[in-house]
C-alpha cells in the first residue's frame, strides 16, 4: 500500500510516497525549507505543496516535532509556540499526525536495525533537538520526549543535540562526550537492550559513535533520514 509520508523538521519539511509493505520510498523525496517563523498556516502550506508535487489524493501520514495526542499538538519546543493546542490532524485535512521520533522509531523497528528486537528498545534522533521513541517488546510508548530530560540544569537537547554541536563549534569527539553523558542518563532510567541513533547525524556515525562508551549496545539507524517519512506513512497505513 502506498502512503504519502511527510516529515516536519525544524530546518526542513520533506516528503515522498512510501511502499508501506517494503518500507521504502517509491519516488525521490522532496525537501522544502521550514518557514520561519514556523507557524501552523505557513507549515500547512508547505505540506500542501509537497502533496501537490506528487499529485497525491490518497492517505497521508505526517510527523511533528512535539507531543501529539489524538491529533492535537500539546508541545512545540522547536517550532512556533502558536502550534500548542492546534488540531493538526484537521489542519492537514485528516492526515494521521504523530511525534517525529515516534514515527522514525516505528520505521526502524519495522524495517531497520530494530526489526524483530524484543525487550526495551530506545530510538534517539539527534538534529535540531533530541527526539525519542521508546518501545517495549515492539509496542510504542508514545510521546516520551526524552530530549527534555535535565542535564546540568538544562534540557539535554541544549547540550547534546546536533544543533548544539554546531552552535558551540564542537569537534565530533568533544560532542561525543556530551552524547555519552546523555546516553548514560537514559540508560540508567530505562535499562534498554538496544539504543538506536537516528536523525541527520546517523549517516556520520563513524565520526562519533566510536567515542561513545556505555554498557548498552548503540547502533546507527539503518533508514537514516528517511525513517520519519517511512514511519509516518506506515502509521497512517496501520490506522486505515
The 8 nearest C-alpha neighbors of each residue, nearest first, counted from 0:
[[1, 19, 18, 20, 2, 236, 17, 21],
 [0, 2, 18, 17, 19, 16, 3, 232],
 [3, 1, 232, 17, 58, 16, 59, 4],
 [2, 4, 16, 59, 15, 232, 17, 60],
 [3, 5, 232, 228, 60, 231, 14, 15],
 [6, 4, 14, 61, 228, 13, 60, 62],
 [5, 7, 62, 13, 228, 227, 12, 61],
 [8, 6, 12, 63, 62, 5, 11, 13],
 [9, 7, 11, 10, 12, 6, 64, 33],
 [8, 10, 77, 11, 127, 78, 33, 7],
 [11, 9, 33, 8, 32, 12, 127, 34],
 [10, 12, 32, 33, 8, 31, 9, 13],
 [13, 11, 7, 31, 8, 30, 6, 33],
 [14, 12, 30, 6, 29, 5, 31, 11],
 [13, 15, 5, 28, 4, 29, 6, 228],
 [14, 16, 28, 4, 3, 26, 17, 24],
 [17, 15, 3, 2, 25, 24, 4, 26],
 [18, 16, 24, 1, 2, 25, 19, 23],
 [17, 19, 1, 20, 23, 21, 22, 0],
 [18, 20, 22, 233, 21, 17, 0, 1],
 [21, 19, 18, 22, 0, 23, 1, 233],
 [20, 22, 19, 18, 23, 110, 17, 24],
 [23, 21, 19, 18, 20, 110, 229, 17],
 [24, 22, 18, 17, 21, 25, 229, 19],
 [23, 25, 17, 26, 16, 18, 15, 27],
 [24, 26, 17, 16, 18, 23, 27, 15],
 [27, 25, 24, 28, 15, 16, 17, 53],
 [28, 26, 29, 15, 25, 24, 16, 14],
 [27, 29, 15, 14, 26, 30, 13, 24],
 [28, 30, 13, 14, 15, 27, 31, 49],
 [31, 29, 13, 12, 11, 28, 14, 32],
 [30, 32, 12, 11, 13, 33, 29, 45],
 [33, 31, 11, 10, 12, 34, 30, 13],
 [32, 34, 11, 10, 12, 31, 9, 35],
 [35, 33, 37, 36, 32, 41, 42, 38],
 [36, 34, 37, 33, 38, 79, 41, 78],
 [35, 37, 38, 34, 79, 78, 33, 41],
 [38, 36, 35, 34, 79, 78, 42, 33],
 [37, 39, 79, 36, 41, 40, 42, 81],
 [40, 38, 42, 41, 43, 82, 37, 81],
 [39, 41, 43, 42, 38, 44, 90, 37],
 [42, 40, 44, 43, 39, 38, 34, 45],
 [41, 43, 45, 39, 44, 40, 37, 38],
 [44, 42, 40, 46, 45, 41, 39, 47],
 [43, 45, 41, 47, 42, 46, 40, 48],
 [46, 44, 48, 42, 47, 43, 49, 41],
 [45, 47, 43, 49, 48, 44, 50, 42],
 [46, 48, 50, 44, 45, 49, 51, 43],
 [49, 47, 45, 51, 46, 50, 52, 44],
 [48, 50, 52, 46, 47, 51, 45, 14],
 [51, 49, 47, 55, 53, 52, 48, 54],
 [50, 52, 54, 48, 53, 49, 47, 55],
 [53, 51, 49, 50, 54, 48, 55, 29],
 [52, 54, 55, 51, 50, 49, 15, 16],
 [55, 53, 51, 52, 50, 56, 49, 57],
 [56, 54, 50, 53, 57, 51, 3, 52],
 [55, 57, 54, 58, 50, 59, 51, 53],
 [56, 58, 55, 59, 2, 3, 1, 54],
 [59, 57, 2, 3, 235, 94, 60, 56],
 [60, 58, 3, 94, 2, 4, 235, 95],
 [59, 61, 231, 232, 95, 235, 4, 94],
 [62, 60, 5, 96, 231, 6, 4, 95],
 [63, 61, 99, 6, 97, 98, 96, 7],
 [62, 64, 98, 99, 7, 65, 97, 61],
 [65, 63, 99, 98, 8, 75, 77, 7],
 [66, 64, 75, 74, 63, 98, 67, 76],
 [65, 67, 74, 73, 142, 98, 72, 68],
 [66, 68, 72, 71, 97, 98, 70, 73],
 [67, 69, 71, 70, 66, 72, 73, 97],
 [70, 68, 71, 67, 88, 96, 86, 72],
 [69, 71, 88, 68, 87, 96, 67, 86],
 [72, 70, 86, 68, 67, 87, 69, 85],
 [73, 71, 67, 84, 83, 85, 74, 66],
 [72, 74, 83, 66, 84, 67, 71, 75],
 [75, 73, 65, 66, 83, 72, 76, 82],
 [76, 74, 65, 78, 77, 80, 83, 82],
 [75, 77, 78, 74, 65, 80, 64, 79],
 [78, 76, 75, 9, 64, 79, 128, 127],
 [77, 79, 37, 75, 76, 9, 80, 38],
 [78, 80, 37, 38, 81, 82, 36, 75],
 [79, 81, 82, 75, 83, 78, 76, 74],
 [80, 82, 79, 83, 38, 39, 85, 84],
 [83, 81, 80, 85, 39, 79, 84, 75],
 [82, 84, 73, 72, 81, 74, 85, 80],
 [83, 85, 72, 73, 71, 82, 86, 81],
 [84, 86, 82, 87, 72, 83, 71, 81],
 [87, 85, 71, 89, 88, 70, 90, 84],
 [88, 86, 90, 89, 85, 71, 70, 91],
 [87, 89, 70, 93, 94, 91, 90, 86],
 [90, 88, 93, 92, 87, 91, 86, 94],
 [91, 89, 87, 88, 92, 86, 43, 93],
 [90, 92, 89, 88, 94, 93, 87, 43],
 [91, 93, 89, 90, 94, 88, 87, 59],
 [94, 92, 88, 89, 91, 95, 90, 59],
 [93, 95, 59, 88, 91, 92, 60, 96],
 [94, 96, 60, 235, 88, 61, 59, 93],
 [97, 95, 61, 62, 70, 88, 60, 94],
 [98, 96, 62, 67, 63, 99, 61, 95],
 [97, 99, 63, 101, 62, 65, 100, 66],
 [100, 98, 62, 63, 102, 64, 101, 227],
 [99, 101, 103, 130, 131, 102, 132, 98],
 [102, 100, 132, 104, 98, 99, 103, 105],
 [101, 103, 230, 105, 99, 231, 227, 100],
 [104, 102, 227, 226, 100, 106, 230, 105],
 [103, 105, 107, 101, 106, 102, 132, 122],
 [104, 106, 102, 108, 230, 103, 107, 101],
 [107, 105, 230, 109, 103, 104, 108, 226],
 [106, 108, 111, 104, 110, 109, 105, 113],
 [109, 107, 113, 114, 105, 106, 111, 110],
 [108, 110, 106, 114, 107, 105, 111, 113],
 [109, 111, 107, 114, 108, 106, 22, 112],
 [112, 110, 107, 221, 113, 114, 108, 222],
 [111, 113, 221, 114, 107, 220, 108, 110],
 [114, 112, 108, 116, 111, 107, 115, 109],
 [115, 113, 108, 109, 111, 116, 110, 112],
 [114, 116, 113, 117, 108, 109, 137, 112],
 [117, 115, 113, 114, 118, 137, 136, 108],
 [118, 116, 136, 137, 115, 119, 135, 120],
 [117, 119, 136, 135, 192, 120, 116, 191],
 [120, 118, 135, 191, 192, 134, 136, 121],
 [121, 119, 193, 134, 191, 192, 194, 133],
 [122, 120, 133, 194, 132, 195, 134, 193],
 [121, 123, 195, 132, 131, 104, 194, 196],
 [124, 122, 131, 196, 130, 197, 195, 121],
 [123, 125, 197, 198, 130, 129, 196, 131],
 [124, 126, 129, 198, 160, 161, 128, 197],
 [127, 125, 161, 128, 198, 160, 199, 162],
 [126, 128, 162, 9, 161, 160, 125, 129],
 [129, 127, 126, 160, 156, 125, 130, 146],
 [130, 128, 146, 125, 156, 124, 160, 126],
 [131, 129, 124, 100, 123, 146, 144, 128],
 [132, 130, 123, 100, 144, 122, 145, 143],
 [131, 133, 101, 122, 100, 104, 121, 123],
 [132, 134, 121, 140, 139, 120, 122, 131],
 [135, 133, 139, 138, 120, 137, 119, 140],
 [134, 136, 119, 138, 137, 118, 120, 139],
 [137, 135, 117, 118, 138, 134, 119, 116],
 [136, 138, 135, 134, 117, 139, 116, 108],
 [139, 137, 134, 135, 136, 140, 133, 105],
 [140, 138, 134, 141, 133, 137, 135, 132],
 [139, 141, 133, 134, 138, 142, 143, 132],
 [142, 140, 139, 143, 101, 132, 133, 98],
 [141, 143, 66, 144, 98, 140, 101, 67],
 [142, 144, 145, 141, 131, 132, 140, 133],
 [145, 143, 146, 142, 131, 130, 147, 66],
 [146, 144, 147, 148, 143, 131, 130, 129],
 [145, 147, 129, 156, 144, 155, 148, 130],
 [146, 148, 154, 145, 155, 144, 149, 156],
 [149, 147, 145, 146, 155, 154, 150, 153],
 [148, 150, 154, 153, 155, 152, 147, 151],
 [151, 149, 155, 152, 153, 154, 148, 181],
 [152, 150, 153, 149, 155, 154, 158, 148],
 [151, 153, 150, 149, 154, 155, 148, 158],
 [154, 152, 149, 150, 151, 155, 157, 158],
 [153, 155, 147, 149, 156, 157, 148, 150],
 [156, 154, 150, 157, 158, 146, 149, 148],
 [155, 157, 160, 159, 146, 128, 129, 158],
 [156, 158, 155, 154, 163, 159, 160, 153],
 [159, 157, 156, 155, 163, 160, 177, 154],
 [158, 160, 156, 178, 177, 163, 155, 157],
 [161, 159, 156, 163, 128, 162, 125, 129],
 [160, 162, 126, 164, 163, 125, 127, 165],
 [161, 163, 127, 165, 160, 164, 166, 126],
 [162, 164, 166, 160, 161, 165, 158, 167],
 [165, 163, 161, 169, 162, 167, 166, 168],
 [164, 166, 168, 162, 163, 167, 161, 169],
 [165, 167, 163, 168, 164, 162, 169, 161],
 [168, 166, 169, 164, 165, 163, 162, 170],
 [167, 169, 165, 166, 164, 170, 163, 174],
 [170, 168, 164, 167, 174, 173, 171, 165],
 [169, 171, 173, 172, 174, 168, 164, 175],
 [170, 172, 174, 207, 173, 175, 206, 169],
 [171, 173, 175, 170, 174, 207, 210, 176],
 [174, 172, 170, 176, 175, 171, 169, 177],
 [173, 175, 171, 177, 176, 172, 169, 164],
 [176, 174, 178, 172, 177, 173, 207, 211],
 [175, 177, 179, 174, 173, 178, 180, 172],
 [178, 176, 180, 174, 175, 179, 159, 181],
 [177, 179, 175, 181, 176, 159, 180, 182],
 [180, 178, 182, 176, 211, 181, 177, 175],
 [181, 179, 177, 183, 178, 182, 176, 184],
 [180, 182, 178, 184, 179, 183, 177, 185],
 [183, 181, 179, 185, 184, 180, 186, 178],
 [184, 182, 186, 180, 181, 185, 179, 187],
 [183, 185, 181, 187, 182, 186, 188, 180],
 [186, 184, 188, 182, 187, 183, 189, 181],
 [187, 185, 183, 190, 184, 188, 189, 182],
 [186, 188, 184, 185, 189, 190, 183, 182],
 [187, 189, 185, 186, 190, 184, 183, 191],
 [188, 190, 191, 186, 187, 185, 119, 121],
 [191, 189, 186, 187, 188, 192, 119, 185],
 [192, 190, 119, 193, 189, 120, 186, 121],
 [191, 193, 119, 120, 215, 118, 190, 194],
 [192, 194, 120, 216, 191, 215, 217, 121],
 [195, 193, 217, 121, 122, 120, 216, 218],
 [196, 194, 122, 218, 219, 220, 217, 123],
 [197, 195, 219, 123, 220, 124, 122, 201],
 [198, 196, 124, 201, 220, 123, 223, 219],
 [199, 197, 124, 125, 200, 224, 201, 126],
 [198, 200, 201, 224, 126, 202, 197, 125],
 [201, 199, 203, 202, 198, 204, 125, 197],
 [200, 202, 197, 204, 203, 219, 199, 198],
 [201, 203, 200, 204, 223, 199, 219, 205],
 [204, 202, 200, 201, 205, 206, 207, 199],
 [203, 205, 201, 206, 208, 202, 207, 219],
 [204, 206, 203, 207, 208, 209, 202, 201],
 [207, 205, 204, 203, 171, 208, 209, 172],
 [206, 208, 209, 171, 210, 175, 204, 205],
 [209, 207, 211, 210, 204, 205, 206, 175],
 [208, 210, 207, 211, 205, 206, 212, 204],
 [209, 211, 208, 207, 175, 172, 212, 176],
 [212, 210, 208, 179, 209, 175, 213, 176],
 [213, 211, 210, 179, 214, 209, 208, 215],
 [212, 214, 215, 183, 211, 179, 216, 182],
 [213, 215, 216, 212, 186, 183, 217, 190],
 [214, 216, 213, 193, 192, 217, 191, 194],
 [217, 215, 193, 194, 214, 218, 192, 213],
 [218, 216, 194, 195, 215, 193, 219, 196],
 [217, 219, 195, 196, 194, 216, 220, 112],
 [220, 218, 196, 201, 195, 197, 204, 221],
 [219, 221, 197, 223, 196, 222, 195, 112],
 [222, 220, 111, 223, 112, 219, 107, 201],
 [221, 223, 226, 220, 225, 111, 224, 107],
 [224, 222, 220, 221, 225, 201, 226, 197],
 [223, 225, 226, 198, 199, 222, 227, 197],
 [226, 224, 228, 223, 227, 222, 229, 103],
 [225, 227, 103, 222, 229, 224, 228, 106],
 [228, 226, 103, 230, 102, 229, 225, 6],
 [227, 229, 4, 5, 6, 231, 225, 226],
 [228, 230, 226, 232, 227, 231, 106, 233],
 [231, 229, 102, 106, 233, 227, 103, 232],
 [232, 230, 60, 102, 4, 234, 228, 61],
 [231, 233, 4, 60, 235, 2, 229, 230],
 [232, 234, 230, 236, 19, 235, 231, 229],
 [235, 233, 237, 231, 236, 232, 230, 238],
 [236, 234, 60, 232, 238, 233, 95, 237],
 [237, 235, 233, 234, 239, 238, 232, 2],
 [236, 238, 234, 235, 239, 233, 232, 19],
 [239, 237, 235, 236, 234, 95, 233, 60],
 [238, 236, 237, 235, 58, 234, 95, 233]]
